[in-house]
Amino acid sequence: MIELALLEPNTIGVLRLFAGFFIILTSFTGALLFTYWISKDE
């Protein structure tokens, strides 16, 4: 799916690629911050 978006750089594919990357990055950072916040209290 990612290779297809890179081979055919139309606007929707690029936007979808960036949106998916941003969602994954945001959830990963949120999980790290949540783990840090939980371990900080103890």
Protein Blocks (a to p, Z undefined) as FASTA:
>chain_A
ZZmmmmmccfklmmmmmmmmmmmmmmmmmmmmmmmmmmmmZZ
